[in-house]
Amino acid sequence: MKKYKFIWTVKSECGPIRKKNEDSIFPLESGSSKTSIKAGVFDGMGGHKKGEVASDLASKTMYKDLDNITDYVKTANTDILEYQSHNDDAKGMGTTMTVVEISQNGTLSLAHVGDSRCYVLSSRNLIQLTEDENVPGYQNVLTQALGSKEKLKIQNKDFQLGSGDVVFLCTDGIYNEVGDEYLKNKLLDGINAESLVGEVLLQNPKDNISAIIINVI
C-alpha cells in the first residue's frame, strides 16, 4: 500500500474589524510528516463571552492520543461544559470544531460540528466534505456548537486521498469573503495558508480568518 508524505501550512489572523481572534488552529505551525497527521480549525462563538477560551480548549484536545477522530470532538465538548460549570462568566461560550486525521496510506477521517469547513481538491475538483450547520435564513446562528449541549450530532466522513490532492480547512471568515471558485483556483496554483489569508485580509473581512492547507505527496 502506498505511503504518502504530508506538507502543511497554517495561518490564523484577527482581521481588521474584530477586537480579538476567537479562532484557534491545530497544529500551530507549518510543517511536514511521513506519518499520520491531525489538523483542525475552531471558531469561538462571536458575541459570546470567552469564545476564544472555548476554541482554545477544543484545539488543545488534539494534543491527546485518542482512539478515533470523533472522540476528540466529544472530549472537547466535555471539557468546555466542565469549564462552564466552574466559571459563571463562561456560560454560553461555544466553538465550532472541524478536525481531520489522515493516515499514512492517505485515508482522511473527518469529524465536524458547526460551520467551519473542510474541502478536498482532487482531480481538479473542489469537494466540500462538511455541511454548514446554520439556522436557515440566519447565517450567523448555528444549530449546534461545542458547549451548547451534552450530546452533539457529529458529522463524520471518510475520504481516500491520492498524490497531488490538497486538504483545505477554514473558518467561515474565509469562505464568507471569497467563493469556492476563487479557493479552487488558488489551491490549484499551490497557494500556502499565509498567502491565502493575506489575500483575504485585503478584502477587509468582518470576521477572524483561519486556514490550513495540507498537500499530499
DOTI-648099 format. One record per atom (N, C-alpha, C, O): x, y, z; atom name. Coordinates in pm, whole numbers. Atoms other than C-alpha are relative to their C-alpha. Last residue first. Layout:
> X | Y | Z | CA
...
# end
This chain:
> -107 | 30 | 97 | N
> 269 | 1392 | -188 | CA
> 31 | -149 | 0 | C
> 118 | -194 | -75 | O
> -28 | 143 | -6 | N
> -48 | 1515 | -18 | CA
> 99 | -33 | -112 | C
> 75 | -4 | -229 | O
> -32 | 60 | 131 | N
> -58 | 1890 | 40 | CA
> 41 | -145 | 19 | C
> 124 | -177 | 104 | O
> -82 | 122 | -11 | N
> -233 | 2017 | 355 | CA
> 19 | -57 | -140 | C
> -79 | -92 | -207 | O
> -10 | 64 | 131 | N
> -366 | 2374 | 367 | CA
> 98 | -116 | 11 | C
> 214 | -97 | 49 | O
> -102 | 105 | 0 | N
> -487 | 2514 | 699 | CA
> -3 | -67 | -137 | C
> -109 | -109 | -183 | O
> -10 | 98 | 108 | N
> -677 | 2843 | 712 | CA
> 113 | -98 | 27 | C
> 217 | -64 | 83 | O
> -97 | 106 | -25 | N
> -804 | 3092 | 967 | CA
> -2 | -103 | -111 | C
> -108 | -138 | -163 | O
> -20 | 88 | 115 | N
> -987 | 3425 | 939 | CA
> 114 | -100 | 28 | C
> 223 | -62 | 71 | O
> -132 | 64 | -8 | N
> -1144 | 3630 | 1217 | CA
> 14 | -96 | -118 | C
> -86 | -150 | -166 | O
> -18 | 102 | -103 | N
> -1455 | 3812 | 1096 | CA
> 147 | -37 | 11 | C
> 230 | 5 | -70 | O
> 74 | -38 | -120 | N
> -1568 | 4120 | 901 | CA
> 31 | -92 | 118 | C
> -3 | -59 | 232 | O
> 99 | 97 | -48 | N
> -1304 | 4077 | 633 | CA
> -63 | 42 | 132 | C
> 1 | 106 | 216 | O
> 53 | -53 | -127 | N
> -1133 | 4389 | 496 | CA
> -107 | -91 | 59 | C
> -221 | -49 | 76 | O
> 144 | -22 | 18 | N
> -1098 | 4234 | 147 | CA
> -64 | 68 | 122 | C
> -186 | 88 | 125 | O
> 15 | -116 | 88 | N
> -717 | 4275 | 162 | CA
> -147 | 34 | -24 | C
> -180 | 145 | -66 | O
> -9 | -120 | -83 | N
> -723 | 4037 | 459 | CA
> -17 | 127 | -82 | C
> -64 | 229 | -31 | O
> 133 | -22 | -56 | N
> -842 | 3763 | 219 | CA
> -1 | 126 | 89 | C
> -101 | 197 | 95 | O
> 87 | -49 | 107 | N
> -518 | 3796 | 22 | CA
> -140 | 30 | 52 | C
> -202 | 129 | 12 | O
> -42 | -135 | 36 | N
> -304 | 3768 | 336 | CA
> -88 | 60 | -109 | C
> -120 | 179 | -103 | O
> 53 | -87 | -105 | N
> -505 | 3465 | 450 | CA
> 37 | 145 | -29 | C
> -44 | 236 | -8 | O
> 146 | -4 | 17 | N
> -427 | 3298 | 118 | CA
> -64 | 93 | 102 | C
> -147 | 177 | 67 | O
> 32 | -85 | 115 | N
> -58 | 3392 | 135 | CA
> -150 | 13 | -20 | C
> -200 | 121 | -52 | O
> -36 | -139 | -34 | N
> -20 | 3253 | 488 | CA
> -36 | 95 | -115 | C
> -90 | 203 | -92 | O
> 101 | -59 | -89 | N
> -211 | 2935 | 403 | CA
> 29 | 146 | 31 | C
> -63 | 228 | 36 | O
> -12 | 46 | -138 | N
> 3 | 2843 | 102 | CA
> -97 | 79 | 89 | C
> -154 | 179 | 47 | O
> -14 | -104 | -103 | N
> -101 | 2880 | -262 | CA
> 18 | -62 | 138 | C
> -32 | -171 | 165 | O
> -96 | 41 | -102 | N
> -37 | 2587 | -498 | CA
> 22 | 103 | 110 | C
> 127 | 104 | 173 | O
> -125 | -74 | 20 | N
> -198 | 2739 | -808 | CA
> 106 | -35 | 103 | C
> 222 | 5 | 91 | O
> -62 | 57 | 120 | N
> -467 | 2470 | -793 | CA
> 134 | 66 | -29 | C
> 226 | 3 | -80 | O
> -57 | 129 | -42 | N
> -537 | 2585 | -437 | CA
> 67 | -70 | -118 | C
> 170 | -135 | -102 | O
> -117 | -27 | -83 | N
> -581 | 2944 | -558 | CA
> 67 | -130 | 44 | C
> 190 | -139 | 46 | O
> -108 | -49 | 86 | N
> -811 | 2835 | -841 | CA
> 127 | 27 | 80 | C
> 237 | -2 | 33 | O
> -46 | 107 | 88 | N
> -1028 | 2624 | -611 | CA
> 119 | 45 | -83 | C
> 220 | -26 | -92 | O
> -79 | 92 | -81 | N
> -1050 | 2898 | -349 | CA
> 58 | -113 | -85 | C
> 175 | -150 | -70 | O
> -124 | -69 | -38 | N
> -1163 | 3154 | -606 | CA
> 91 | -95 | 78 | C
> 210 | -105 | 49 | O
> -78 | -4 | 125 | N
> -1420 | 2910 | -745 | CA
> 135 | 68 | 24 | C
> 238 | 24 | -27 | O
> -65 | 129 | 24 | N
> -1543 | 2833 | -392 | CA
> 89 | 3 | -125 | C
> 195 | -60 | -127 | O
> 80 | 115 | 40 | N
> -1619 | 3197 | -321 | CA
> 82 | -125 | -25 | C
> 205 | -122 | -25 | O
> -36 | 45 | 135 | N
> -1429 | 3461 | -124 | CA
> -76 | -129 | -32 | C
> -103 | -209 | 57 | O
> -62 | -110 | 75 | N
> -1529 | 3671 | 179 | CA
> 30 | -39 | -145 | C
> 22 | 45 | -235 | O
> 98 | -108 | 11 | N
> -1776 | 3438 | 352 | CA
> 53 | 118 | -82 | C
> -24 | 201 | -129 | O
> 92 | 28 | 112 | N
> -1543 | 3148 | 267 | CA
> -112 | 103 | -11 | C
> -178 | 112 | -114 | O
> -60 | 15 | 134 | N
> -1256 | 3286 | 474 | CA
> -108 | -10 | -106 | C
> -113 | 72 | -198 | O
> -58 | -128 | 38 | N
> -1426 | 3421 | 787 | CA
> 66 | -3 | -136 | C
> 78 | 101 | -201 | O
> 91 | -69 | 92 | N
> -1627 | 3099 | 791 | CA
> 48 | 138 | -40 | C
> 0 | 194 | -139 | O
> 115 | -53 | -72 | N
> -1331 | 2909 | 935 | CA
> -83 | 84 | -97 | C
> -40 | 115 | -208 | O
> 9 | -143 | -24 | N
> -1101 | 2707 | 711 | CA
> -121 | 33 | 87 | C
> -216 | -44 | 94 | O
> 87 | -28 | -115 | N
> -965 | 2360 | 639 | CA
> -7 | 150 | 21 | C
> 95 | 218 | 12 | O
> 10 | -140 | -38 | N
> -820 | 2268 | 298 | CA
> -104 | 16 | 112 | C
> -221 | -16 | 94 | O
> 104 | -11 | -102 | N
> -694 | 1923 | 203 | CA
> 2 | 143 | 51 | C
> 107 | 198 | 83 | O
> -20 | -105 | -100 | N
> -499 | 1911 | -124 | CA
> -119 | -1 | 96 | C
> -235 | -2 | 53 | O
> 120 | -54 | -64 | N
> -461 | 1611 | -354 | CA
> 37 | 106 | 103 | C
> 148 | 107 | 156 | O
> 42 | -123 | 65 | N
> -145 | 1571 | -561 | CA
> -126 | 61 | 58 | C
> -161 | 175 | 26 | O
> -108 | -96 | 28 | N
> -89 | 1209 | -467 | CA
> -53 | 121 | -74 | C
> -127 | 107 | -172 | O
> -104 | 49 | 88 | N
> -411 | 1041 | -350 | CA
> 106 | 107 | -22 | C
> 89 | 220 | 23 | O
> -84 | -99 | 70 | N
> -665 | 1084 | -75 | CA
> 101 | -69 | -89 | C
> 134 | -186 | -70 | O
> -130 | 54 | 38 | N
> -934 | 835 | 25 | CA
> 76 | 102 | -85 | C
> 36 | 135 | -196 | O
> -34 | -32 | 139 | N
> -1218 | 1016 | 202 | CA
> 139 | -55 | -28 | C
> 231 | -34 | 51 | O
> -133 | 51 | 38 | N
> -1401 | 930 | 523 | CA
> 23 | 30 | -148 | C
> -71 | 32 | -228 | O
> -18 | 38 | 140 | N
> -1689 | 1134 | 666 | CA
> 142 | -53 | -18 | C
> 237 | -5 | 44 | O
> -119 | 81 | 29 | N
> -1836 | 1208 | 1005 | CA
> 8 | -31 | -148 | C
> -95 | -50 | -214 | O
> -14 | 44 | 139 | N
> -2078 | 1480 | 1118 | CA
> 130 | -79 | -15 | C
> 235 | -38 | 35 | O
> -129 | -26 | 65 | N
> -2127 | 1491 | 1494 | CA
> 0 | -54 | -143 | C
> -30 | -171 | -166 | O
> 12 | 84 | 119 | N
> -2478 | 1520 | 1636 | CA
> 122 | 30 | -88 | C
> 124 | 128 | -162 | O
> -8 | -65 | 131 | N
> -2388 | 1660 | 1975 | CA
> -23 | -102 | -110 | C
> 10 | -219 | -95 | O
> -4 | 95 | 112 | N
> -2497 | 1528 | 2313 | CA
> -7 | 75 | -132 | C
> -108 | 138 | -164 | O
> -86 | 115 | -30 | N
> -2405 | 1741 | 2614 | CA
> 13 | -94 | -119 | C
> 122 | -145 | -145 | O
> 77 | 112 | -56 | N
> -2536 | 2074 | 2488 | CA
> 92 | -120 | 17 | C
> 202 | -125 | -39 | O
> 143 | -36 | -1 | N
> -2420 | 2421 | 2376 | CA
> -86 | -110 | 60 | C
> -195 | -82 | 110 | O
> 33 | -83 | -115 | N
> -2051 | 2388 | 2466 | CA
> -146 | 35 | 10 | C
> -189 | 96 | 108 | O
> -57 | 56 | -122 | N
> -1947 | 2261 | 2125 | CA
> -28 | 97 | 114 | C
> -9 | 218 | 100 | O
> -142 | -31 | -15 | N
> -2183 | 2407 | 1870 | CA
> 50 | -70 | 124 | C
> -29 | -107 | 212 | O
> -68 | 59 | -114 | N
> -2532 | 2336 | 1738 | CA
> 146 | 44 | 0 | C
> 201 | 80 | -104 | O
> 97 | 94 | -57 | N
> -2792 | 2483 | 1503 | CA
> 60 | -75 | 119 | C
> -13 | -120 | 207 | O
> -27 | 142 | 18 | N
> -2557 | 2776 | 1448 | CA
> -111 | -86 | 60 | C
> -171 | -48 | 161 | O
> 54 | 80 | -111 | N
> -2671 | 3137 | 1405 | CA
> 20 | -148 | -30 | C
> -25 | -198 | -134 | O
> -88 | -9 | -117 | N
> -2457 | 3372 | 1192 | CA
> -49 | -83 | 119 | C
> 13 | -80 | 226 | O
> -135 | 51 | 30 | N
> -2610 | 3277 | 856 | CA
> 89 | -4 | 124 | C
> 179 | -88 | 133 | O
> -82 | -70 | -100 | N
> -2967 | 3319 | 980 | CA
> 143 | -53 | -8 | C
> 181 | -146 | 63 | O
> 32 | -142 | 0 | N
> -3206 | 3234 | 695 | CA
> 79 | 83 | 100 | C
> 71 | 206 | 100 | O
> 39 | -55 | 130 | N
> -3193 | 2862 | 770 | CA
> -42 | 147 | 10 | C
> -127 | 183 | 91 | O
> 147 | -11 | 4 | N
> -3026 | 2804 | 1110 | CA
> -39 | 64 | -134 | C
> 13 | 171 | -167 | O
> 59 | -130 | -31 | N
> -2663 | 2719 | 1035 | CA
> -152 | -9 | -1 | C
> -209 | -91 | -74 | O
> 110 | 21 | -95 | N
> -2487 | 2382 | 1048 | CA
> -53 | 135 | 48 | C
> -36 | 172 | 164 | O
> 15 | -110 | -96 | N
> -2269 | 2400 | 737 | CA
> -123 | -23 | 87 | C
> -229 | -63 | 38 | O
> 124 | -76 | 21 | N
> -2216 | 2060 | 575 | CA
> -11 | 107 | 108 | C
> 4 | 78 | 227 | O
> 84 | -35 | -114 | N
> -1862 | 1924 | 558 | CA
> -129 | 68 | -46 | C
> -136 | 125 | -155 | O
> 35 | 120 | -76 | N
> -1680 | 1737 | 281 | CA
> -97 | 28 | 114 | C
> -170 | -61 | 157 | O
> 26 | -39 | -139 | N
> -1677 | 2024 | 32 | CA
> -49 | -122 | 77 | C
> -157 | -175 | 49 | O
> 109 | 74 | -64 | N
> -1519 | 1891 | -288 | CA
> -14 | 48 | 144 | C
> 82 | 42 | 221 | O
> 2 | -40 | -140 | N
> -1306 | 2114 | -512 | CA
> -125 | -59 | 65 | C
> -237 | -24 | 30 | O
> 133 | -29 | -54 | N
> -1244 | 1931 | -840 | CA
> 12 | 38 | 147 | C
> 86 | -26 | 222 | O
> 40 | -136 | 39 | N
> -909 | 1949 | -1023 | CA
> -144 | 34 | 42 | C
> -200 | 134 | -4 | O
> 28 | 6 | 145 | N
> -862 | 1571 | -983 | CA
> -60 | 131 | -50 | C
> -153 | 131 | -131 | O
> -42 | 129 | 55 | N
> -886 | 1620 | -603 | CA
> -41 | -6 | -148 | C
> -156 | 23 | -181 | O
> -23 | -23 | 143 | N
> -910 | 1942 | -403 | CA
> 58 | -128 | -57 | C
> 169 | -168 | -22 | O
> -109 | 74 | 64 | N
> -1055 | 1839 | -68 | CA
> 4 | 41 | -147 | C
> -97 | 37 | -217 | O
> 7 | 29 | 143 | N
> -1259 | 2080 | 145 | CA
> 114 | -94 | -38 | C
> 216 | -100 | 30 | O
> -109 | 80 | 53 | N
> -1319 | 2102 | 519 | CA
> -29 | -28 | -147 | C
> -135 | -80 | -183 | O
> 10 | 92 | 113 | N
> -1536 | 2380 | 655 | CA
> 128 | -79 | -24 | C
> 239 | -37 | 9 | O
> -131 | -1 | 65 | N
> -1620 | 2586 | 964 | CA
> -6 | -107 | -109 | C
> -102 | -184 | -114 | O
> -2 | -49 | 137 | N
> -1995 | 2600 | 1014 | CA
> 140 | 34 | -52 | C
> 153 | 105 | -152 | O
> 0 | -144 | 22 | N
> -2065 | 2395 | 1324 | CA
> 6 | 39 | -146 | C
> -43 | -33 | -232 | O
> 116 | -64 | -61 | N
> -1967 | 2040 | 1425 | CA
> 11 | 150 | -29 | C
> 116 | 210 | -7 | O
> 36 | -140 | 23 | N
> -1732 | 1818 | 1226 | CA
> -125 | 40 | 76 | C
> -225 | -33 | 78 | O
> 107 | -22 | -98 | N
> -1537 | 1493 | 1243 | CA
> -29 | 150 | 2 | C
> 63 | 232 | 1 | O
> 46 | -133 | -36 | N
> -1334 | 1383 | 939 | CA
> -104 | -7 | 112 | C
> -189 | -96 | 113 | O
> 119 | 16 | -84 | N
> -1127 | 1074 | 862 | CA
> -35 | 136 | 57 | C
> 50 | 204 | 115 | O
> 39 | -115 | -81 | N
> -883 | 1101 | 570 | CA
> -127 | -35 | 77 | C
> -225 | -82 | 19 | O
> 142 | 0 | -39 | N
> -728 | 779 | 440 | CA
> -27 | 117 | 93 | C
> 30 | 125 | 202 | O
> 80 | -102 | 66 | N
> -396 | 860 | 269 | CA
> -148 | -2 | 32 | C
> -225 | 69 | -32 | O
> 45 | 51 | 130 | N
> -196 | 544 | 345 | CA
> -100 | 94 | -69 | C
> -159 | 59 | -171 | O
> -115 | 7 | 91 | N
> -4 | 722 | 623 | CA
> -40 | -49 | -140 | C
> 26 | -15 | -238 | O
> -93 | 111 | -22 | N
> -332 | 805 | 792 | CA
> 110 | 2 | -105 | C
> 102 | 71 | -207 | O
> -38 | 59 | 128 | N
> -500 | 1144 | 781 | CA
> 106 | -106 | 25 | C
> 214 | -76 | 77 | O
> -117 | 85 | -24 | N
> -690 | 1263 | 1088 | CA
> 28 | -69 | -133 | C
> -61 | -129 | -193 | O
> -29 | 115 | 84 | N
> -926 | 1553 | 1035 | CA
> 120 | -76 | 55 | C
> 209 | -19 | 118 | O
> -130 | 65 | -20 | N
> -1093 | 1815 | 1252 | CA
> 14 | -122 | -92 | C
> -83 | -191 | -123 | O
> -13 | 76 | 124 | N
> -1370 | 2071 | 1216 | CA
> 140 | -59 | -3 | C
> 239 | 12 | -21 | O
> -116 | 90 | -1 | N
> -1479 | 2212 | 1551 | CA
> -4 | -84 | -128 | C
> -96 | -163 | -148 | O
> 9 | 103 | 103 | N
> -1715 | 2507 | 1602 | CA
> 122 | -91 | 14 | C
> 217 | -56 | 85 | O
> -92 | -3 | 113 | N
> -1700 | 2686 | 1933 | CA
> -43 | -103 | -105 | C
> -107 | -203 | -73 | O
> -1 | 119 | 85 | N
> -1901 | 2774 | 2240 | CA
> 98 | 14 | -114 | C
> 163 | 118 | -128 | O
> -111 | 0 | 96 | N
> -1949 | 3016 | 2527 | CA
> -3 | -129 | -82 | C
> -51 | -232 | -34 | O
> 38 | -36 | 136 | N
> -2298 | 3031 | 2674 | CA
> 114 | 6 | -98 | C
> 92 | 28 | -217 | O
> 127 | 62 | 41 | N
> -2191 | 3039 | 3039 | CA
> -36 | 48 | -142 | C
> -32 | 168 | -170 | O
> -21 | 76 | 124 | N
> -1826 | 3146 | 3058 | CA
> -128 | -68 | -48 | C
> -127 | -141 | -148 | O
> -9 | -94 | 112 | N
> -1881 | 3428 | 3311 | CA
> 22 | -72 | -134 | C
> 27 | -8 | -239 | O
> 130 | -59 | 33 | N
> -2010 | 3174 | 3563 | CA
> 7 | 91 | -122 | C
> -89 | 100 | -198 | O
> -23 | -142 | 30 | N
> -1687 | 2975 | 3555 | CA
> -130 | 63 | -49 | C
> -172 | 44 | -163 | O
> -84 | -59 | -105 | N
> -1682 | 2628 | 3716 | CA
> 21 | 150 | -19 | C
> 81 | 216 | 66 | O
> 59 | 31 | -131 | N
> -1972 | 2472 | 3522 | CA
> 78 | 64 | 116 | C
> 25 | 82 | 225 | O
> 117 | -85 | -25 | N
> -1859 | 2649 | 3205 | CA
> -56 | -21 | 141 | C
> -99 | 74 | 206 | O
> -51 | -137 | -25 | N
> -1517 | 2483 | 3222 | CA
> -115 | 94 | 33 | C
> -105 | 176 | 125 | O
> -62 | 4 | -134 | N
> -1683 | 2141 | 3253 | CA
> 50 | 139 | 39 | C
> 31 | 183 | 152 | O
> 112 | 2 | -95 | N
> -1904 | 2216 | 2951 | CA
> 51 | 1 | 145 | C
> -7 | 66 | 232 | O
> 62 | -134 | 3 | N
> -1592 | 2313 | 2755 | CA
> -116 | 8 | 98 | C
> -129 | 107 | 170 | O
> -93 | -96 | -63 | N
> -1401 | 1999 | 2857 | CA
> -62 | 140 | 7 | C
> -48 | 209 | 108 | O
> 2 | 25 | -145 | N
> -1699 | 1774 | 2774 | CA
> 87 | 101 | 74 | C
> 48 | 151 | 179 | O
> 131 | -47 | -47 | N
> -1729 | 1930 | 2428 | CA
> -12 | -17 | 151 | C
> -61 | 73 | 220 | O
> -3 | -147 | -1 | N
> -1356 | 1886 | 2369 | CA
> -132 | 56 | 53 | C
> -132 | 152 | 130 | O
> -84 | -41 | -112 | N
> -1376 | 1520 | 2469 | CA
> 4 | 152 | 12 | C
> -6 | 207 | 122 | O
> 72 | 31 | -124 | N
> -1668 | 1454 | 2234 | CA
> 77 | 48 | 123 | C
> 19 | 104 | 215 | O
> 113 | -94 | -9 | N
> -1493 | 1634 | 1947 | CA
> -76 | -23 | 130 | C
> -111 | 73 | 200 | O
> -57 | -132 | -28 | N
> -1164 | 1448 | 2005 | CA
> -112 | 103 | 15 | C
> -104 | 192 | 101 | O
> -26 | -11 | -143 | N
> -1352 | 1117 | 2032 | CA
> 58 | 137 | 38 | C
> 36 | 185 | 149 | O
> 124 | -44 | -65 | N
> -1486 | 1167 | 1679 | CA
> 21 | 20 | 150 | C
> -42 | 107 | 211 | O
> 13 | -145 | 16 | N
> -1131 | 1147 | 1539 | CA
> -125 | 54 | 69 | C
> -125 | 168 | 117 | O
> 45 | -40 | 134 | N
> -1067 | 798 | 1674 | CA
> -33 | 149 | -1 | C
> -43 | 211 | 105 | O
> 20 | 114 | 90 | N
> -891 | 620 | 1959 | CA
> -42 | 40 | -141 | C
> 6 | -17 | -239 | O
> 129 | 67 | -18 | N
> -746 | 922 | 2139 | CA
> -23 | -103 | -111 | C
> 48 | -105 | -211 | O
> -6 | 117 | 89 | N
> -387 | 1042 | 2174 | CA
> -126 | -83 | 23 | C
> -128 | -172 | 109 | O
> 19 | 131 | -64 | N
> -412 | 1392 | 2319 | CA
> 8 | -111 | -105 | C
> 5 | -86 | -225 | O
> -131 | 48 | -47 | N
> -259 | 1701 | 2158 | CA
> -11 | -138 | 67 | C
> 90 | -204 | 91 | O
> -69 | 64 | 112 | N
> -580 | 1749 | 1959 | CA
> 139 | -49 | 38 | C
> 200 | -129 | -34 | O
> 28 | 144 | -6 | N
> -766 | 1817 | 2286 | CA
> 77 | -75 | -109 | C
> 101 | -195 | -97 | O
> -97 | 68 | -88 | N
> -585 | 2154 | 2295 | CA
> -29 | -150 | 12 | C
> 61 | -227 | 46 | O
> -124 | 27 | 76 | N
> -782 | 2279 | 1993 | CA
> 100 | -79 | 84 | C
> 176 | -159 | 30 | O
> 25 | 103 | 102 | N
> -1113 | 2240 | 2178 | CA
> 129 | -35 | -74 | C
> 156 | -153 | -99 | O
> 20 | 128 | -69 | N
> -990 | 2429 | 2486 | CA
> -19 | -113 | -101 | C
> 36 | -222 | -85 | O
> -132 | 44 | -49 | N
> -857 | 2708 | 2263 | CA
> -10 | -134 | 71 | C
> 74 | -222 | 51 | O
> -74 | 51 | 116 | N
> -1187 | 2736 | 2073 | CA
> 138 | -51 | 42 | C
> 188 | -148 | -14 | O
> 64 | 122 | 51 | N
> -1381 | 2762 | 2401 | CA
> 79 | -59 | -117 | C
> 103 | -180 | -121 | O
> -33 | 107 | -95 | N
> -1137 | 3012 | 2553 | CA
> -57 | -133 | -51 | C
> 10 | -236 | -44 | O
> -140 | 40 | 25 | N
> -1154 | 3234 | 2243 | CA
> 44 | -110 | 95 | C
> 131 | -191 | 61 | O
> -4 | 83 | 121 | N
> -1534 | 3238 | 2266 | CA
> 140 | -49 | -28 | C
> 159 | -160 | -77 | O
> -106 | 101 | 1 | N
> -1493 | 3366 | 2622 | CA
> -5 | -95 | -119 | C
> 28 | -213 | -105 | O
> -115 | -14 | -89 | N
> -1821 | 3552 | 2645 | CA
> 95 | -117 | -17 | C
> 53 | -233 | -26 | O
> 14 | 70 | -127 | N
> -2043 | 3521 | 2341 | CA
> 126 | 21 | 84 | C
> 235 | 41 | 32 | O
> 112 | -58 | -73 | N
> -2067 | 3774 | 2060 | CA
> -25 | -69 | 133 | C
> -101 | -18 | 216 | O
> -7 | -145 | -11 | N
> -1854 | 3557 | 1838 | CA
> -123 | 54 | 71 | C
> -234 | 3 | 56 | O
> 125 | -68 | 33 | N
> -1868 | 3183 | 1905 | CA
> 8 | 147 | 30 | C
> 16 | 188 | 146 | O
> 71 | -35 | -123 | N
> -1514 | 3050 | 1903 | CA
> -119 | 88 | -32 | C
> -110 | 177 | -118 | O
> 47 | -138 | 4 | N
> -1419 | 2918 | 1559 | CA
> -83 | 27 | 124 | C
> -200 | -13 | 132 | O
> 95 | -17 | -109 | N
> -1206 | 2603 | 1570 | CA
> -38 | 147 | 5 | C
> 48 | 233 | 22 | O
> 30 | -142 | -19 | N
> -993 | 2466 | 1286 | CA
> -118 | 11 | 95 | C
> -207 | -74 | 96 | O
> 135 | -48 | -25 | N
> -832 | 2122 | 1282 | CA
> -9 | 151 | 9 | C
> 90 | 219 | 37 | O
> 10 | -144 | 19 | N
> -537 | 1903 | 1191 | CA
> -143 | 44 | 28 | C
> -236 | -36 | 17 | O
> 129 | -55 | -41 | N
> -411 | 1553 | 1266 | CA
> 2 | 150 | -25 | C
> 107 | 215 | -17 | O
> 7 | -135 | -56 | N
> -126 | 1366 | 1095 | CA
> -144 | 32 | 43 | C
> -239 | -31 | -2 | O
> 136 | -53 | -6 | N
> -21 | 1011 | 1008 | CA
> -1 | 136 | 70 | C
> 83 | 164 | 155 | O
> 91 | 86 | -77 | N
> 348 | 954 | 930 | CA
> -137 | 67 | 6 | C
> -155 | 176 | -48 | O
> 14 | 124 | 77 | N
> 579 | 1098 | 664 | CA
> -85 | -102 | 75 | C
> -99 | -216 | 32 | O
> -5 | 127 | -70 | N
> 539 | 1447 | 807 | CA
> -12 | -116 | -99 | C
> -79 | -105 | -202 | O
> 15 | 115 | 90 | N
> 572 | 1812 | 712 | CA
> 15 | -129 | 80 | C
> 71 | -129 | 189 | O
> -97 | 109 | -13 | N
> 546 | 2150 | 881 | CA
> -22 | -109 | -103 | C
> -95 | -90 | -201 | O
> -12 | 75 | 125 | N
> 352 | 2472 | 936 | CA
> 105 | -110 | 17 | C
> 192 | -101 | 104 | O
> -106 | -36 | 93 | N
> 293 | 2580 | 1294 | CA
> -4 | -88 | -124 | C
> -51 | -201 | -120 | O
> -24 | -143 | -5 | N
> 4 | 2591 | 1540 | CA
> 102 | 46 | -103 | C
> 107 | 164 | -137 | O
> -110 | -44 | -86 | N
> -124 | 2245 | 1456 | CA
> 21 | 151 | -10 | C
> -36 | 218 | -96 | O
> -94 | 106 | -37 | N
> -410 | 2287 | 1519 | CA
> 46 | -69 | -128 | C
> -39 | -107 | -209 | O
> -38 | 98 | 102 | N
> -598 | 2615 | 1482 | CA
> 91 | -106 | 63 | C
> 156 | -83 | 165 | O
> -120 | 76 | -36 | N
> -789 | 2854 | 1707 | CA
> 28 | -98 | -113 | C
> -62 | -134 | -189 | O
> -33 | 125 | 69 | N
> -1035 | 3129 | 1617 | CA
> 120 | -67 | 65 | C
> 205 | 0 | 124 | O
> 65 | 109 | -72 | N
> -1156 | 3386 | 1871 | CA
> 16 | -133 | -72 | C
> -36 | -235 | -27 | O
> 11 | 120 | 82 | N
> -908 | 3647 | 1748 | CA
> -59 | -112 | 83 | C
> 6 | -163 | 175 | O
> -87 | 110 | -39 | N
> -970 | 3975 | 1927 | CA
> -26 | -120 | -90 | C
> -132 | -133 | -152 | O
> -98 | -46 | -98 | N
> -1108 | 4322 | 1852 | CA
> 96 | -111 | 43 | C
> 210 | -83 | 81 | O
> 14 | 62 | -133 | N
> -1283 | 4216 | 1532 | CA
> 111 | 46 | 94 | C
> 225 | 69 | 52 | O
> 122 | -50 | -65 | N
> -1273 | 4466 | 1243 | CA
> -19 | -57 | 140 | C
> -54 | 16 | 233 | O
> -3 | -143 | -35 | N
> -926 | 4443 | 1084 | CA
> -117 | 49 | 84 | C
> -109 | 157 | 142 | O
> 75 | -81 | 96 | N
> -879 | 4063 | 1086 | CA
> -13 | 143 | 50 | C
> 10 | 168 | 168 | O
> 116 | -64 | -60 | N
> -782 | 3850 | 1385 | CA
> -87 | 69 | -105 | C
> -210 | 65 | -97 | O
> -11 | -144 | -22 | N
> -550 | 3625 | 1188 | CA
> -129 | 56 | 57 | C
> -238 | 6 | 29 | O
> 122 | -52 | -63 | N
> -486 | 3249 | 1173 | CA
> 21 | 147 | 34 | C
> 122 | 184 | 94 | O
> 1 | -144 | -32 | N
> -234 | 3080 | 943 | CA
> -134 | 38 | 61 | C
> -239 | -5 | 13 | O
> 109 | -46 | -86 | N
> -126 | 2722 | 870 | CA
> 9 | 151 | 22 | C
> 118 | 208 | 21 | O
> -22 | -138 | -42 | N
> 86 | 2544 | 609 | CA
> -124 | 45 | 77 | C
> -235 | 2 | 47 | O
> 111 | -89 | -33 | N
> 104 | 2169 | 556 | CA
> 48 | 140 | 38 | C
> 158 | 159 | 89 | O
> -61 | -131 | -26 | N
> 325 | 1911 | 386 | CA
> -114 | 98 | 25 | C
> -205 | 109 | -57 | O
> 91 | -113 | -14 | N
> 214 | 1548 | 401 | CA
> 79 | 127 | 32 | C
> 164 | 127 | 121 | O
> -60 | -105 | -81 | N
> 407 | 1245 | 273 | CA
> -97 | 118 | 1 | C
> -166 | 144 | -98 | O
> -7 | -138 | 46 | N
> 224 | 940 | 147 | CA
> 79 | 87 | 97 | C
> 98 | 53 | 214 | O
> -11 | -88 | -117 | N
> 259 | 565 | 183 | CA
> 28 | 142 | -47 | C
> 113 | 164 | -134 | O
> -79 | -121 | 12 | N
> 130 | 343 | -95 | CA
> 0 | 80 | 129 | C
> -101 | 92 | 198 | O
> 84 | -120 | 0 | N
> 0 | 0 | 0 | CA
> 87 | 125 | 0 | C
> 185 | 134 | 74 | O
# end
